[in-house]
Amino acid sequence: MDKRIFIVIPAFNEEKAIGGVISEILTAGYSNIIVVDDCSEDNTYTVVLKFPVYLLRHAINRGQGAALQTGIDFALQNDADIIVTFDSDGQHSVSDIIKLIIPVAQGKVDAALGSRFLDNTTNTPFIRKMFLKGGVILMLLMYRLKLTDCHNGIRAFSEYSARTITITSDRMEHASEILEKIAKRKIKYAEIPVTIKYTKHSFQQGQRTRNAFNILSKTLWRKFIK
């Protein structure tokens, strides 16, 4: 594939999982990997130093949204054609990356969004599923955006969409902001079935249910007040 593909991995306190994630991606043949250490308090930075990847580091903890934008900016500066976002906690499957890249590389879409609800490979916990489906309904009502999943960290963007979607939300509400900008700027998108691997570690590192209310309030604020 004649495309410069960059994988952006935001990381905060991921010393236990980040090494395995990077190893799997390298083994799959992807060489342009950007890890953004969001001022981790553990040995994340030291672990990542052992790998042939681009390693960026925030001087203060800013949040996953800010880490993603830092990595995306770096990828664009290095002439990326396609940028994939990928979580650092081991919940994503490396084999799903190519499924997201293909429709973008073929010019069919400018944003390929991973969805855990398009097939039966992910057994999503009931409470989390309810919150995610609530977010799907919200996006439909506010932006007429038809989705099955609204907070999935694995995505692929064309260079055009990566430049068009600038993430200004530093923390977890960035996922909603990305979808809002896809709708507002009429970016052509498609959902692609992916598998999420729920583990004790990913639950510890992942989005807390109570934070869903913070995300909801900030989403409504951007829509009706900002």
MDAnalysis code that builds the backbone (N, CA, C; Angstrom):
import MDAnalysis as mda
import numpy as np

u = mda.Universe.empty(678, n_residues=226, atom_resindex=np.repeat(np.arange(226), 3), trajectory=True)
u.add_TopologyAttr("name", ["N", "CA", "C"] * 226)
u.add_TopologyAttr("resid", np.arange(1, 227))
u.add_TopologyAttr("resname", ["MET", "ASP", "LYS", "ARG", "ILE", "PHE", "ILE", "VAL", "ILE", "PRO", "ALA", "PHE", "ASN", "GLU", "GLU", "LYS", "ALA", "ILE", "GLY", "GLY", "VAL", "ILE", "SER", "GLU", "ILE", "LEU", "THR", "ALA", "GLY", "TYR", "SER", "ASN", "ILE", "ILE", "VAL", "VAL", "ASP", "ASP", "CYS", "SER", "GLU", "ASP", "ASN", "THR", "TYR", "THR", "VAL", "VAL", "LEU", "LYS", "PHE", "PRO", "VAL", "TYR", "LEU", "LEU", "ARG", "HIS", "ALA", "ILE", "ASN", "ARG", "GLY", "GLN", "GLY", "ALA", "ALA", "LEU", "GLN", "THR", "GLY", "ILE", "ASP", "PHE", "ALA", "LEU", "GLN", "ASN", "ASP", "ALA", "ASP", "ILE", "ILE", "VAL", "THR", "PHE", "ASP", "SER", "ASP", "GLY", "GLN", "HIS", "SER", "VAL", "SER", "ASP", "ILE", "ILE", "LYS", "LEU", "ILE", "ILE", "PRO", "VAL", "ALA", "GLN", "GLY", "LYS", "VAL", "ASP", "ALA", "ALA", "LEU", "GLY", "SER", "ARG", "PHE", "LEU", "ASP", "ASN", "THR", "THR", "ASN", "THR", "PRO", "PHE", "ILE", "ARG", "LYS", "MET", "PHE", "LEU", "LYS", "GLY", "GLY", "VAL", "ILE", "LEU", "MET", "LEU", "LEU", "MET", "TYR", "ARG", "LEU", "LYS", "LEU", "THR", "ASP", "CYS", "HIS", "ASN", "GLY", "ILE", "ARG", "ALA", "PHE", "SER", "GLU", "TYR", "SER", "ALA", "ARG", "THR", "ILE", "THR", "ILE", "THR", "SER", "ASP", "ARG", "MET", "GLU", "HIS", "ALA", "SER", "GLU", "ILE", "LEU", "GLU", "LYS", "ILE", "ALA", "LYS", "ARG", "LYS", "ILE", "LYS", "TYR", "ALA", "GLU", "ILE", "PRO", "VAL", "THR", "ILE", "LYS", "TYR", "THR", "LYS", "HIS", "SER", "PHE", "GLN", "GLN", "GLY", "GLN", "ARG", "THR", "ARG", "ASN", "ALA", "PHE", "ASN", "ILE", "LEU", "SER", "LYS", "THR", "LEU", "TRP", "ARG", "LYS", "PHE", "ILE", "LYS"])
u.atoms.positions = np.array([
    [0.848, -1.197, 0.000],
    [0.000, 0.000, 0.000],
    [0.882, 1.244, 0.000],
    [0.711, 2.079, -1.013],
    [1.565, 3.253, -1.186],
    [1.009, 4.439, -0.397],
    [0.951, 4.289, 0.895],
    [0.444, 5.338, 1.773],
    [1.336, 5.425, 3.006],
    [1.565, 6.647, 3.472],
    [2.304, 6.824, 4.722],
    [1.314, 6.752, 5.877],
    [1.377, 5.658, 6.601],
    [0.426, 5.394, 7.677],
    [1.109, 5.608, 9.018],
    [0.485, 6.403, 9.853],
    [0.987, 6.649, 11.204],
    [-0.040, 6.165, 12.218],
    [0.439, 5.528, 13.270],
    [-0.424, 5.073, 14.369],
    [-0.139, 5.947, 15.579],
    [-1.151, 6.619, 16.090],
    [-1.001, 7.510, 17.241],
    [-1.569, 6.818, 18.483],
    [-0.721, 6.692, 19.510],
    [-1.124, 6.018, 20.747],
    [-0.957, 6.980, 21.926],
    [-2.047, 7.491, 22.490],
    [-1.943, 8.291, 23.714],
    [-1.755, 7.359, 24.905],
    [-0.892, 7.729, 25.834],
    [-0.608, 6.826, 26.961],
    [-0.466, 7.595, 28.258],
    [-1.120, 7.086, 29.293],
    [-0.969, 7.648, 30.636],
    [-0.947, 6.496, 31.634],
    [0.168, 6.346, 32.335],
    [0.345, 5.281, 33.333],
    [0.026, 3.904, 32.742],
    [0.686, 3.578, 31.636],
    [0.423, 2.322, 30.936],
    [1.649, 1.416, 30.875],
    [2.496, 1.464, 31.907],
    [3.701, 0.643, 31.878],
    [3.406, -0.852, 31.762],
    [2.259, -1.299, 32.241],
    [1.927, -2.723, 32.216],
    [1.508, -3.206, 30.829],
    [0.930, -2.334, 30.033],
    [0.342, -2.776, 28.765],
    [1.026, -2.220, 27.527],
    [1.651, -1.061, 27.620],
    [2.113, -0.361, 26.427],
    [3.148, -1.152, 25.640],
    [4.027, -1.870, 26.327],
    [5.044, -2.644, 25.627],
    [4.436, -3.714, 24.738],
    [3.446, -4.422, 25.251],
    [2.775, -5.445, 24.461],
    [2.035, -4.859, 23.274],
    [1.414, -3.705, 23.477],
    [0.678, -3.043, 22.393],
    [1.636, -2.661, 21.272],
    [2.742, -2.030, 21.621],
    [3.711, -1.609, 20.601],
    [4.295, -2.822, 19.877],
    [4.634, -3.860, 20.624],
    [5.208, -5.069, 20.024],
    [4.278, -5.662, 18.982],
    [3.000, -5.741, 19.313],
    [2.031, -6.308, 18.377],
    [1.915, -5.459, 17.111],
    [1.923, -4.152, 17.268],
    [1.794, -3.274, 16.102],
    [3.034, -3.380, 15.214],
    [4.212, -3.410, 15.820],
    [5.444, -3.560, 15.049],
    [5.475, -4.905, 14.328],
    [5.077, -5.946, 15.006],
    [5.052, -7.283, 14.412],
    [4.111, -7.338, 13.213],
    [3.036, -6.551, 13.261],
    [2.083, -6.508, 12.153],
    [2.615, -5.733, 10.956],
    [3.784, -5.089, 11.106],
    [4.421, -4.423, 9.973],
    [4.263, -2.921, 9.905],
    [3.700, -2.319, 10.957],
    [3.547, -0.864, 10.969],
    [4.769, -0.251, 11.634],
    [5.410, 0.684, 10.957],
    [6.670, 1.233, 11.471],
    [6.556, 2.656, 12.003],
    [5.583, 3.411, 11.523],
    [5.439, 4.804, 11.968],
    [4.473, 4.876, 13.147],
    [5.002, 4.633, 14.329],
    [4.202, 4.610, 15.549],
    [4.574, 5.812, 16.412],
    [3.578, 6.576, 16.820],
    [3.787, 7.743, 17.672],
    [3.135, 7.471, 19.021],
    [3.929, 7.466, 20.067],
    [3.386, 7.328, 21.420],
    [3.496, 8.688, 22.101],
    [2.386, 9.173, 22.619],
    [2.379, 10.440, 23.347],
    [2.175, 10.130, 24.821],
    [3.243, 10.245, 25.592],
    [3.174, 10.008, 27.034],
    [2.625, 11.264, 27.699],
    [1.441, 11.145, 28.265],
    [0.744, 12.306, 28.833],
    [1.180, 12.541, 30.280],
    [2.491, 12.714, 30.453],
    [3.082, 12.976, 31.769],
    [2.735, 11.858, 32.766],
    [3.037, 10.627, 32.358],
    [2.755, 9.482, 33.226],
    [3.546, 9.555, 34.525],
    [2.959, 8.966, 35.560],
    [3.605, 8.935, 36.879],
    [4.340, 7.618, 37.119],
    [4.218, 6.678, 36.169],
    [4.896, 5.396, 36.308],
    [6.040, 5.307, 35.284],
    [6.394, 4.113, 34.849],
    [7.533, 3.924, 33.949],
    [7.132, 3.808, 32.480],
    [5.994, 4.365, 32.120],
    [5.548, 4.310, 30.728],
    [6.629, 4.831, 29.781],
    [7.182, 5.979, 30.077],
    [8.179, 6.601, 29.198],
    [9.388, 5.683, 29.030],
    [9.866, 5.107, 30.123],
    [11.035, 4.227, 30.083],
    [10.768, 2.981, 29.257],
    [9.579, 2.415, 29.403],
    [9.212, 1.221, 28.630],
    [9.194, 1.537, 27.138],
    [8.592, 2.651, 26.773],
    [8.458, 2.998, 25.356],
    [9.818, 3.295, 24.726],
    [10.745, 3.820, 25.512],
    [12.084, 4.136, 24.998],
    [12.786, 2.919, 24.394],
    [12.378, 1.728, 24.768],
    [13.022, 0.506, 24.292],
    [12.624, 0.152, 22.859],
    [11.627, 0.841, 22.333],
    [11.083, 0.488, 21.015],
    [11.433, 1.540, 19.961],
    [11.506, 1.133, 18.682],
    [11.798, 2.073, 17.592],
    [10.549, 2.844, 17.172],
    [10.125, 3.750, 18.036],
    [8.921, 4.533, 17.776],
    [9.230, 6.009, 18.034],
    [8.347, 6.865, 17.571],
    [8.423, 8.281, 17.928],
    [7.814, 8.425, 19.319],
    [8.545, 9.012, 20.236],
    [8.057, 9.173, 21.603],
    [8.003, 10.656, 21.962],
    [6.793, 11.143, 22.190],
    [6.561, 12.526, 22.588],
    [6.078, 12.519, 24.031],
    [6.298, 13.629, 24.725],
    [5.907, 13.655, 26.132],
    [5.371, 15.026, 26.527],
    [4.207, 15.026, 27.167],
    [3.662, 16.258, 27.724],
    [4.351, 16.568, 29.051],
    [4.631, 17.838, 29.269],
    [5.281, 18.254, 30.519],
    [4.322, 18.201, 31.700],
    [3.019, 18.310, 31.413],
    [1.982, 18.166, 32.433],
    [0.907, 17.241, 31.879],
    [0.125, 16.635, 32.761],
    [-0.954, 15.771, 32.314],
    [-2.098, 16.616, 31.770],
    [-2.425, 16.436, 30.494],
    [-3.454, 17.248, 29.860],
    [-4.703, 16.458, 29.503],
    [-4.585, 15.164, 29.333],
    [-5.745, 14.358, 28.980],
    [-5.583, 13.695, 27.630],
    [-6.444, 12.682, 27.390],
    [-6.309, 11.887, 26.178],
    [-6.558, 12.676, 24.907],
    [-7.515, 13.596, 24.950],
    [-7.787, 14.403, 23.763],
    [-6.582, 15.216, 23.344],
    [-5.932, 15.839, 24.318],
    [-4.743, 16.648, 24.030],
    [-3.610, 15.767, 23.513],
    [-3.461, 14.566, 24.100],
    [-2.403, 13.655, 23.649],
    [-2.644, 13.220, 22.207],
    [-3.889, 12.940, 21.868],
    [-4.205, 12.572, 20.491],
    [-3.861, 13.702, 19.531],
    [-4.240, 14.934, 19.884],
    [-3.972, 16.053, 18.982],
    [-2.477, 16.289, 18.827],
    [-1.708, 16.124, 19.896],
    [-0.257, 16.246, 19.803],
    [0.302, 15.227, 18.811],
    [-0.166, 13.981, 18.920],
    [0.301, 12.942, 18.013],
    [-0.143, 13.167, 16.582],
    [-1.376, 13.601, 16.389],
    [-1.886, 13.878, 15.040],
    [-1.108, 15.018, 14.396],
    [-0.848, 16.068, 15.153],
    [-0.062, 17.192, 14.618],
    [1.318, 16.720, 14.166],
    [1.945, 15.871, 14.975],
    [3.274, 15.362, 14.632],
    [3.212, 14.507, 13.361],
    [2.190, 13.691, 13.250],
    [2.033, 12.851, 12.061],
    [1.853, 13.705, 10.806],
    [1.039, 14.738, 10.901],
    [0.823, 15.622, 9.754],
    [2.102, 16.350, 9.370],
    [2.878, 16.742, 10.356],
    [4.161, 17.397, 10.082],
    [5.130, 16.470, 9.362],
    [4.899, 15.160, 9.511],
    [5.771, 14.169, 8.877],
    [5.097, 13.508, 7.666],
    [4.195, 14.267, 7.045],
    [3.593, 13.889, 5.755],
    [2.761, 12.618, 5.814],
    [2.003, 12.440, 6.864],
    [1.119, 11.279, 6.966],
    [0.000, 11.368, 5.937],
    [-0.328, 10.243, 5.334],
    [-1.493, 10.143, 4.451],
    [-2.708, 9.639, 5.213],
    [-2.470, 8.711, 6.142],
    [-3.535, 8.133, 6.952],
    [-3.053, 8.062, 8.395],
    [-3.910, 8.474, 9.321],
    [-3.566, 8.455, 10.744],
    [-4.571, 7.578, 11.477],
    [-4.048, 6.611, 12.205],
    [-4.878, 5.705, 12.992],
    [-4.701, 6.035, 14.470],
    [-5.790, 6.158, 15.205],
    [-5.697, 6.333, 16.657],
    [-5.939, 4.976, 17.311],
    [-5.168, 4.692, 18.352],
    [-5.166, 3.348, 18.944],
    [-4.884, 3.470, 20.429],
    [-5.708, 2.844, 21.263],
    [-5.531, 2.963, 22.713],
    [-4.320, 2.164, 23.203],
    [-3.820, 2.557, 24.358],
    [-2.582, 1.980, 24.894],
    [-2.803, 0.891, 25.928],
    [-4.062, 0.574, 26.243],
    [-4.336, -0.359, 27.337],
    [-4.545, -1.800, 26.895],
    [-4.372, -2.066, 25.608],
    [-4.486, -3.423, 25.113],
    [-5.885, -3.861, 24.741],
    [-6.851, -2.947, 24.736],
    [-8.222, -3.359, 24.452],
    [-8.512, -3.465, 22.956],
    [-7.659, -2.868, 22.117],
    [-7.887, -2.936, 20.676],
    [-7.123, -4.091, 20.046],
    [-7.636, -4.572, 18.927],
    [-6.998, -5.659, 18.189],
    [-6.212, -5.078, 17.015],
    [-4.951, -5.413, 16.942],
    [-4.100, -4.895, 15.867],
    [-4.628, -5.330, 14.502],
    [-5.241, -6.486, 14.440],
    [-5.776, -6.968, 13.159],
    [-6.899, -6.084, 12.615],
    [-7.480, -5.240, 13.467],
    [-8.539, -4.338, 13.011],
    [-7.992, -3.112, 12.295],
    [-6.711, -2.815, 12.471],
    [-6.144, -1.590, 11.877],
    [-6.320, -1.581, 10.369],
    [-5.977, -2.670, 9.718],
    [-6.054, -2.704, 8.255],
    [-7.485, -2.543, 7.771],
    [-8.458, -3.040, 8.534],
    [-9.859, -2.907, 8.143],
    [-10.293, -1.440, 8.128],
    [-9.709, -0.638, 9.015],
    [-10.013, 0.790, 9.056],
    [-9.267, 1.548, 7.967],
    [-8.038, 1.109, 7.690],
    [-7.201, 1.809, 6.717],
    [-7.748, 1.668, 5.298],
    [-8.208, 0.479, 4.940],
    [-8.571, 0.197, 3.543],
    [-9.594, 1.176, 2.962],
    [-10.743, 1.428, 3.604],
    [-11.701, 2.355, 2.988],
    [-11.176, 3.783, 2.875],
    [-10.286, 4.176, 3.788],
    [-9.678, 5.509, 3.700],
    [-8.668, 5.540, 2.554],
    [-7.833, 4.512, 2.466],
    [-6.834, 4.450, 1.397],
    [-7.477, 4.399, 0.016],
    [-8.625, 3.763, -0.079],
    [-9.334, 3.665, -1.355],
    [-10.125, 4.921, -1.690],
    [-10.149, 5.886, -0.771],
    [-10.851, 7.138, -1.016],
    [-12.352, 7.041, -0.851],
    [-12.837, 5.953, -0.268],
    [-14.273, 5.803, -0.073],
    [-14.793, 6.694, 1.050],
    [-13.955, 6.898, 2.077],
    [-14.325, 7.750, 3.205],
    [-13.091, 8.523, 3.652],
    [-13.311, 9.557, 4.450],
    [-12.206, 10.295, 5.056],
    [-12.045, 9.968, 6.531],
    [-13.017, 9.274, 7.102],
    [-12.916, 8.848, 8.497],
    [-13.558, 7.476, 8.638],
    [-12.780, 6.517, 9.128],
    [-13.307, 5.180, 9.413],
    [-13.359, 5.024, 10.927],
    [-14.536, 4.753, 11.454],
    [-14.757, 4.719, 12.895],
    [-15.014, 3.287, 13.352],
    [-14.258, 2.836, 14.325],
    [-14.470, 1.492, 14.842],
    [-15.766, 1.392, 15.617],
    [-16.480, 0.280, 15.427],
    [-17.704, 0.026, 16.190],
    [-17.675, -1.387, 16.747],
    [-17.941, -1.506, 18.036],
    [-17.988, -2.820, 18.689],
    [-19.360, -3.470, 18.564],
    [-20.310, -2.780, 17.924],
    [-21.685, -3.274, 17.880],
    [-22.142, -3.726, 16.491],
    [-21.228, -3.819, 15.540],
    [-21.598, -4.227, 14.191],
    [-21.503, -5.736, 13.975],
    [-20.906, -6.427, 14.921],
    [-20.900, -7.888, 14.871],
    [-20.988, -8.417, 16.304],
    [-20.770, -9.672, 16.493],
    [-20.954, -10.275, 17.816],
    [-19.635, -10.661, 18.475],
    [-18.556, -9.982, 18.122],
    [-17.241, -10.380, 18.643],
    [-16.917, -9.746, 19.988],
    [-17.656, -8.710, 20.383],
    [-17.390, -8.031, 21.644],
    [-18.554, -8.193, 22.597],
    [-18.271, -8.672, 23.779],
    [-19.303, -8.836, 24.807],
    [-19.257, -7.620, 25.738],
    [-19.930, -6.562, 25.332],
    [-19.884, -5.309, 26.072],
    [-20.713, -5.403, 27.349],
    [-20.137, -5.037, 28.502],
    [-20.904, -5.045, 29.760],
    [-22.171, -4.200, 29.629],
    [-23.227, -4.633, 30.288],
    [-24.548, -4.034, 30.099],
    [-24.576, -2.534, 30.388],
    [-24.033, -2.107, 31.530],
    [-24.081, -0.688, 31.893],
    [-23.339, 0.155, 30.878],
    [-22.166, -0.309, 30.459],
    [-21.398, 0.445, 29.465],
    [-22.148, 0.509, 28.147],
    [-22.774, -0.586, 27.778],
    [-23.542, -0.602, 26.531],
    [-24.667, 0.420, 26.582],
    [-25.345, 0.544, 27.708],
    [-26.445, 1.490, 27.837],
    [-25.966, 2.934, 27.682],
    [-24.824, 3.242, 28.300],
    [-24.283, 4.597, 28.158],
    [-23.867, 4.877, 26.720],
    [-23.234, 3.906, 26.086],
    [-22.802, 4.089, 24.704],
    [-23.990, 4.261, 23.767],
    [-25.025, 3.484, 23.978],
    [-26.218, 3.613, 23.136],
    [-26.937, 4.934, 23.394],
    [-26.860, 5.417, 24.643],
    [-27.408, 6.741, 24.925],
    [-26.671, 7.818, 24.151],
    [-25.347, 7.679, 24.069],
    [-24.554, 8.628, 23.291],
    [-24.888, 8.571, 21.814],
    [-25.154, 7.381, 21.310],
    [-25.548, 7.215, 19.906],
    [-26.844, 7.978, 19.626],
    [-27.811, 7.852, 20.524],
    [-29.088, 8.552, 20.356],
    [-28.879, 10.058, 20.401],
    [-28.011, 10.503, 21.309],
    [-27.730, 11.937, 21.434],
    [-27.128, 12.485, 20.144],
    [-26.174, 11.767, 19.565],
    [-25.550, 12.220, 18.323],
    [-26.551, 12.263, 17.175],
    [-27.481, 11.323, 17.169],
    [-28.511, 11.317, 16.134],
    [-29.443, 12.514, 16.284],
    [-29.864, 12.789, 17.519],
    [-30.803, 13.888, 17.759],
    [-30.164, 15.261, 17.519],
    [-28.909, 15.416, 17.940],
    [-28.277, 16.728, 17.858],
    [-27.621, 17.001, 16.506],
    [-27.079, 15.951, 15.867],
    [-26.292, 16.166, 14.649],
    [-26.731, 15.313, 13.467],
    [-27.792, 14.512, 13.658],
    [-28.269, 13.617, 12.604],
    [-27.162, 12.673, 12.129],
    [-26.318, 12.297, 13.047],
    [-25.205, 11.408, 12.752],
    [-25.630, 9.982, 13.096],
    [-25.654, 9.117, 12.100],
    [-26.116, 7.747, 12.291],
    [-24.923, 6.856, 12.653],
    [-24.945, 6.347, 13.886],
    [-23.848, 5.543, 14.413],
    [-24.398, 4.363, 15.203],
    [-23.528, 3.399, 15.463],
    [-23.865, 2.332, 16.403],
    [-22.993, 2.398, 17.646],
    [-21.871, 3.134, 17.576],
    [-20.916, 3.244, 18.689],
    [-20.429, 4.682, 18.715],
    [-20.295, 5.247, 19.906],
    [-19.951, 6.677, 19.966],
    [-18.654, 6.981, 20.708],
    [-18.066, 6.008, 21.386],
    [-16.841, 6.286, 22.140],
    [-15.843, 5.158, 21.949],
    [-15.400, 4.998, 20.718],
    [-14.442, 3.950, 20.393],
    [-13.138, 4.602, 19.964],
    [-12.046, 4.233, 20.617],
    [-10.783, 4.926, 20.402],
    [-10.008, 4.527, 19.165],
    [-10.440, 3.482, 18.461],
    [-9.737, 3.075, 17.248],
    [-10.446, 3.659, 16.033],
    [-9.697, 4.476, 15.281],
    [-10.248, 5.193, 14.137],
    [-9.145, 5.360, 13.104],
    [-9.524, 5.681, 11.872],
    [-8.545, 6.044, 10.840],
    [-9.027, 7.304, 10.136],
    [-8.108, 8.243, 9.953],
    [-8.423, 9.511, 9.303],
    [-7.534, 9.718, 8.081],
    [-8.109, 10.255, 7.026],
    [-7.297, 10.723, 5.910],
    [-6.557, 11.977, 6.344],
    [-5.580, 12.367, 5.574],
    [-4.851, 13.609, 5.887],
    [-5.823, 14.791, 5.909],
    [-6.778, 14.800, 4.959],
    [-7.757, 15.884, 4.901],
    [-8.579, 15.958, 6.181],
    [-9.140, 14.830, 6.615],
    [-9.999, 14.874, 7.803],
    [-9.189, 15.156, 9.065],
    [-7.943, 14.677, 9.116],
    [-7.095, 14.945, 10.281],
    [-6.806, 16.435, 10.406],
    [-6.670, 17.102, 9.274],
    [-6.445, 18.556, 9.314],
    [-7.739, 19.312, 9.598],
    [-8.858, 18.747, 9.178],
    [-10.149, 19.408, 9.334],
    [-10.688, 19.287, 10.749],
    [-10.420, 18.141, 11.386],
    [-10.914, 17.893, 12.743],
    [-9.803, 18.239, 13.728],
    [-9.856, 19.411, 14.314],
    [-8.895, 19.783, 15.348],
    [-9.525, 19.543, 16.706],
    [-8.891, 18.701, 17.515],
    [-9.433, 18.361, 18.830],
    [-9.074, 19.463, 19.825],
    [-10.074, 20.100, 20.382],
    [-9.846, 21.167, 21.369],
    [-10.205, 20.716, 22.790],
    [-10.888, 19.582, 22.903],
    [-11.247, 19.043, 24.220],
    [-10.093, 18.187, 24.728],
    [-9.456, 18.621, 25.784],
    [-8.258, 17.930, 26.253],
    [-8.537, 16.538, 26.781],
    [-9.691, 16.342, 27.416],
    [-9.905, 15.082, 28.122],
    [-10.876, 14.172, 27.369],
    [-11.600, 13.312, 28.052],
    [-12.313, 12.226, 27.389],
    [-13.474, 12.680, 26.501],
    [-13.934, 13.915, 26.673],
    [-15.024, 14.384, 25.827],
    [-14.582, 14.606, 24.382],
    [-13.276, 14.413, 24.116],
    [-12.779, 14.574, 22.751],
    [-13.481, 13.624, 21.773],
    [-13.891, 12.438, 22.256],
    [-14.534, 11.471, 21.355],
    [-15.832, 12.030, 20.796],
    [-16.605, 12.706, 21.641],
    [-17.837, 13.343, 21.177],
    [-17.522, 14.508, 20.248],
    [-16.475, 15.253, 20.562],
    [-16.108, 16.399, 19.717],
    [-15.734, 15.942, 18.313],
    [-15.004, 14.845, 18.201],
    [-14.636, 14.324, 16.884],
    [-15.889, 14.042, 16.060],
    [-16.869, 13.398, 16.670],
    [-18.104, 13.084, 15.956],
    [-18.874, 14.340, 15.576],
    [-18.893, 15.304, 16.473],
    [-19.577, 16.569, 16.180],
    [-18.961, 17.237, 14.949],
    [-17.638, 17.235, 14.871],
    [-16.967, 17.916, 13.758],
    [-17.105, 17.129, 12.456],
    [-17.191, 15.805, 12.553],
    [-17.482, 15.018, 11.361],
    [-18.833, 15.425, 10.795],
    [-19.813, 15.618, 11.684],
    [-21.149, 16.014, 11.240],
    [-21.166, 17.441, 10.707],
    [-20.607, 18.369, 11.454],
    [-20.663, 19.786, 11.080],
    [-19.910, 20.067, 9.786],
    [-18.811, 19.376, 9.572],
    [-17.971, 19.635, 8.396],
    [-18.207, 18.657, 7.272],
    [-19.263, 17.862, 7.459],
    [-19.728, 16.945, 6.416],
    [-18.600, 16.046, 5.898],
    [-17.859, 15.505, 6.816],
    [-16.788, 14.573, 6.468],
    [-17.398, 13.198, 6.203],
    [-17.031, 12.625, 5.083],
    [-17.568, 11.318, 4.729],
    [-16.975, 10.256, 5.645],
    [-17.843, 9.467, 6.268],
    [-17.375, 8.500, 7.255],
    [-18.074, 7.155, 7.066],
    [-17.515, 6.149, 7.691],
    [-18.152, 4.835, 7.751],
    [-17.738, 4.173, 9.052],
    [-18.629, 3.357, 9.589],
    [-18.291, 2.542, 10.755],
    [-17.771, 1.192, 10.277],
    [-16.769, 0.694, 10.980],
    [-16.138, -0.577, 10.650],
    [-16.204, -1.477, 11.888],
    [-16.613, -2.724, 11.746],
    [-16.675, -3.605, 12.925],
    [-15.296, -3.909, 13.489],
    [-15.149, -3.728, 14.795],
    [-13.893, -4.029, 15.487],
    [-14.214, -4.776, 16.771],
    [-13.178, -5.381, 17.325],
    [-13.334, -6.123, 18.570],
    [-12.671, -5.369, 19.715],
    [-13.387, -5.229, 20.827],
    [-12.822, -4.640, 22.032],
    [-12.579, -5.759, 23.035],
    [-11.368, -5.817, 23.570],
    [-11.000, -6.859, 24.536],
    [-11.089, -6.269, 25.943],
    [-12.143, -6.628, 26.656],
    [-12.320, -6.128, 28.013],
    [-11.505, -6.974, 28.990],
    [-10.621, -6.332, 29.719],
    [-9.804, -7.002, 30.724],
    [-9.868, -6.194, 32.016],
    [-9.371, -6.771, 33.084],
    [-9.323, -6.053, 34.353],
    [-8.524, -4.769, 34.203],
    [-7.418, -4.840, 33.476],
    [-6.574, -3.654, 33.283],
    [-7.291, -2.585, 32.471],
    [-7.946, -2.981, 31.377],
    [-8.621, -1.973, 30.549],
    [-9.769, -1.316, 31.302],
    [-10.446, -2.064, 32.190],
    [-11.489, -1.469, 33.010],
    [-10.901, -0.456, 33.985],
    [-9.741, -0.776, 34.558],
    [-9.094, 0.140, 35.501],
    [-8.659, 1.425, 34.811],
    [-8.160, 1.302, 33.591],
    [-7.628, 2.448, 32.860],
    [-8.686, 3.177, 32.047],
    [-9.787, 2.512, 31.775],
    [-10.771, 3.066, 30.864],
    [-11.674, 4.114, 31.474],
    [-12.667, 4.494, 30.663],
    [-13.611, 5.541, 31.046],
    [-14.476, 5.095, 32.218],
    [-14.541, 5.892, 33.264],
    [-15.418, 5.611, 34.396],
    [-16.855, 5.995, 34.035],
    [-17.796, 5.207, 34.533],
    [-19.201, 5.458, 34.209],
    [-19.622, 6.861, 34.632],
    [-19.147, 7.302, 35.790],
    [-19.559, 8.632, 36.275],
    [-19.077, 9.749, 35.353],
    [-17.981, 9.489, 34.630],
    [-17.469, 10.518, 33.727],
    [-18.386, 10.723, 32.528],
    [-19.276, 9.760, 32.275],
    [-20.213, 9.916, 31.171],
    [-21.081, 11.153, 31.356],
    [-21.411, 11.466, 32.599],
    [-22.223, 12.649, 32.855],
    [-21.443, 13.932, 32.578],
    [-20.145, 13.921, 32.876],
    [-19.307, 15.078, 32.551],
    [-19.219, 15.266, 31.043],
    [-19.064, 14.152, 30.329],
    [-18.990, 14.223, 28.871],
    [-20.294, 14.745, 28.296],
    [-21.413, 14.258, 28.834],
    [-22.727, 14.709, 28.371],
    [-22.894, 16.202, 28.573],
    [-22.530, 16.704, 29.749],
    [-22.707, 18.133, 30.031],
    [-21.849, 18.991, 29.105],
    [-20.632, 18.531, 28.818],
    [-19.744, 19.309, 27.948],
    [-20.200, 19.245, 26.493],
    [-20.772, 18.114, 26.112],
    [-21.314, 17.991, 24.759],
    [-22.484, 18.950, 24.569],
    [-23.372, 18.995, 25.546],
    [-24.513, 19.911, 25.475],
    [-24.060, 21.359, 25.515],
    [-23.024, 21.644, 26.288],
    [-22.512, 23.014, 26.370],
    [-21.962, 23.476, 25.036],
    [-21.227, 22.577, 24.336],
    [-20.689, 22.957, 23.030],
    [-21.810, 23.170, 22.016],
    [-22.860, 22.391, 22.139],
    [-23.960, 22.471, 21.163],
    [-24.833, 23.696, 21.369],
    [-25.182, 24.000, 22.620],
    [-26.215, 24.999, 22.858],
    [-25.715, 26.304, 23.485],
    [-24.501, 26.312, 24.032],
    [-24.038, 27.507, 24.737],
    [-22.815, 28.121, 24.086],
    [-21.846, 27.296, 23.758],
    [-20.570, 27.821, 23.236],
    [-20.779, 28.596, 21.948],
])
